[in-house]
């Protein structure tokens, strides 16, 4: 482990560096910061395209080897750096909400085909998972293997409709 | 920063295994109250005494790490751990006290290093994400985050993006993947090159410029023969030696008319005149065809309003009304002079002229001056000087406020003088030479009948102008007015003949009308000035866009100087229960001081408030003032 060198990183903000990690990752980036205490190296990857950057925080212990490619200026503009905690909170809330919504759409322990059928159904019908059974409009059930004949329940009209949709899914696949 | 405290691990919601190596750390951290007073133990910077095991760490680099870490909050990140597995989730918190452990929300395994990549990704999808995932520092290898807004402007943009995402639009709901960041919309500005599209430019050019004859093409391609004969639809033109003269005359008149300045906004625009800057004209006045003229002439002689309107209908307003007005006022009869004259206008080409009047100048006045009526002095055929009647025209603009009606006196047989300042109203007897040509007497007769009295003519004409249905150009009207009689050729101008060949069912001039005698004591007419129509009440409001909508988010921005230790110190750690709308259920310490708490409270409702404001604003101007 190039521990000594990593300690030297803190003086090399803005340095372009190529790193190979112990896990086999290789990448290049520009050093934004290095915290000796926690041994975390913060890199900026990719070309700078506006305010949004690709960031990588790397535990310096895992640096297997690295090469300094060049030196440049500090990529962060001190004057522009400020934090809006409220918006960060909001962002996190929104992201969590989003993720929860998405999570509900994923069946636990179902095959990818099943998931695909679920996704296709969800485009036009309200569906949700009930273990491994697709519930459509809370009345029609579609169980494995999610073929038209597996459509059960619900009113005849609803049943037919779901059957049709499932049929079309199959043909498309 | 209180964010970075790791609270004791919570059981994960779904059945996914969670790394709970942090237990000891959690218990250690338990000693730190997370909802207590503002104690500096949660601050990793600012030399927090309590709990910080680190002595003199490099403040700047530490600060940077913390800043960058904070920027990651709420962002989707990938975390790689020691065994090669990768987790994807929402960055929630770190423990940056000593080591660097992270907490992810809604995390899922995307790459399992333990089995050396044997597991397929699809299987892992089938597992629900863990609500909370704590990755201890010992396991952490790296964190990868894409598209992190680091600096101020990025944060601001991000905020707006997030706000947009909060408003659950359909595309968001239907997409299970993340949509791209909204583009910055810019107003389209025409690029220079864009203006060089020749096809578009010339598309309305004169037909003879286009190298394509549709009829030819049609016939060639489909054998369709055109049976169009112009003479089926128009009067047959007799092409003869006289024709050229007539044509020339006609085009001259047309040019004059088109080149005249007009008080009518619409006509002026058609003719390409620009507007004065001080015109307080809103879009409706400029482009609407709804006439909202206010009759400010003050003359209540409303006789023949029906005539007026009828004329307006038939002849598009301008000429007919004026003429009719002046005729009718004087003659007290329903003269067809109006219609005839106006119709005779259209016959101008046919009737041309030895009329001197038609050759007389139309003196174009500037738009600030009242329009001039071209009249003709027959006896002064040599004199091409026009004696005009100027009368004040209604105009919506303010520039006419100071204009006063001026009357010109046309004197036949006298020195023609055009004095704009002259306020004499009325026409002299010589002004009877409205019509040109030979028979002055008859003309005079006619004009005498035309012009009963100076006052009345003034009133008449003014009224005609003012009460016109359309704010047509008085110039055009007057010119037509003059041209009409002038165009009419032939001696012995009886009313019907003088005004053209059109005979109408309306009666002729009143033969009993009093001959016009100039009244030198006549008061000059000075119409009061009123705008054409009340300015639209929403003129400003309609174009006002609530800019403050976008300005609001910036109010939340709290500049935090990195490396300025005291700034953190002011930040209380108190987890303010008032900030309930935005707090997350976990008892993590959030930097919600009352200060921020208040802002936070406002933040969400304000989002809601944005919605009602939209319907009110930014719609087009209200088109119909009461």
Interface residues (C-beta under 8 A of the other chain):
Chain A: X10 X21 X22 X23 X25 X32 X33 X34 X35 X36 X37 X38 X39 X40 X42 X50 X51 X52 X53 X54 X55 X56 X57 X58 X59 X62 X76 X77 X78 X80 X81 X82 X83 X84 X85 X86 X87 X88 X89 X90 X91 X92 X93 X94 X95 X96 X98 X99 X100 X101 X102 X103 X105 X106 X107 X108 X109 X110 X111 X112 X115 X119 X123
Chain B: X14 X15 X54 X57 X58 X61 X62 X64 X65 X67 X68 X69 X70 X71 X72 X73 X74 X75 X76 X80 X84 X89 X90 X91 X92 X96 X98 X99 X100 X105 X106 X113 X122 X123 X125 X126 X127 X128 X129 X137 X140 X141 X142 X143 X144 X145 X146 X147 X148 X149 X150 X151 X152 X153 X154 X155 X156 X157 X158 X159 X162 X163 X165 X166 X172 X173 X174 X176 X178 X181 X553 X556 X557 X558 X559 X560 X561 X562 X582 X584 X590 X591 X596 X599 X600 X603
